Amino acid sequence: MKIESSTVASPKGDITLYTLTNAGGAQVTLSSLGAGIVSVIVPDSHGVMEDVALGYADPADYFYDGPCAGKVPGRYANRIARGHLVVDGREYRLAINNGPNALHGGPEGFQNRIWDSAVEGDEVVFTRTSPDGEENYPGTVKAEARYSWSDDCTLTLQLRAVTDAPTVVSLTNHCYWNLDGHNAGSVLGHRLWLGCSRYLPTDDTLIPTGEMAPVTGTPMDFTEPKTIGSDIKADFPALVYGKGYDNCWVIDNYTKGQVRHVATLESEKSGRILEVSTSQPAAQIYTGNWLARSPANKCGRSYDDYDGVAIECQSMPDSPNHADFPTTQLYPGEVYDRTIEFRFKNK
């Protein structure tokens, strides 16, 4: 594995970029800003290489971008209702930055920080320490995002965290994929399969009601592959609230610590296939419903809505306020440890 690095100056400090190239010439580029994925160049069914990860021309444009493109949000990915958090009987009030709710750890979340970084063998490791009280979360948390890229075009992300006081942690990666190429336009023609027979209904601010509802007979059913756009305009609460898919699916047969195949995304046009596996309990599917007016992309234009789809393997949103959801509490002496794998193939 060949790993090259470069540095780009920004108003908030130097951003380090790492490019990993495998034996077949396929490449991944990572950024210390938000421990993010900024490029994934893989072959189509004819061997033509193309970048399939949405991203921006200027590495500094990833600061405070609305789409949170490619980055690791934290310390709590997704939403917490009304910014209300209780840990060990003590109440905390988080910053409100998404309607009435807290999103992705707040306006100064992990995704808007430059992480420390290093190359360790064939891996790139990003680390940061989140001090006690940052964005009103309790406890000092040390987080790590460890990436590796294999010769069979599997990008593996290991997310780890420890704390010195009781807190909550939920980390993921927020990359948007377009298997025809990042600048190819709509992904609504891509086919998606999910190993999920239940999803989380929400209120109109996208906070889960607490129900884990069956997908059968609804537009939320991807247990058989179908195009993303086939039902996206349906008159169904989840799709109306989010202007498309922005919902959490419950992974079938979840077992803590076990990595399982949970999603397959496929483009008939390019022949590229993305298989996603994870040890997380849930997956948020977001069809880029608000990508318009994003920073200029790597081809110089802003993306349009639905130009990419994010498959965010994570804990369930608002878990701290739902006792029936898998816990996101982390205590001293414990290790938060989750794996996400993105495997690229072609027909």
Secondary structure, 3 states (H helix, E strand, C coil): CEEEEEEECCCCCCEEEEEEECCCCCEEEEECECCEEEEEEEECCCCCEEECECCECCHHHHCCCCCCCCCCCCCECCEEHHHEEEECCEEEECCCCECCEEECCCCCCHHHCECEEEEECCEEEEEEEECCCHHHCCCCEEEEEEEEECCCCEEEEEEEEEECCCEECECCCCCEECCCCCCCCCCCCCEEEECCCEECCECCCCCECCCCEECCCCCCCCCCCEECCCCCCCCCHHHHHHCCCEEEEECCCCCCCCCEEEEEEECCCCCEEEEEEECCCEEEEECCCCCCCCCCECCCCCCCCCCCEEEEEECCCCHHHCCCCCCCEECCCCCEEEEEEEEEEEC
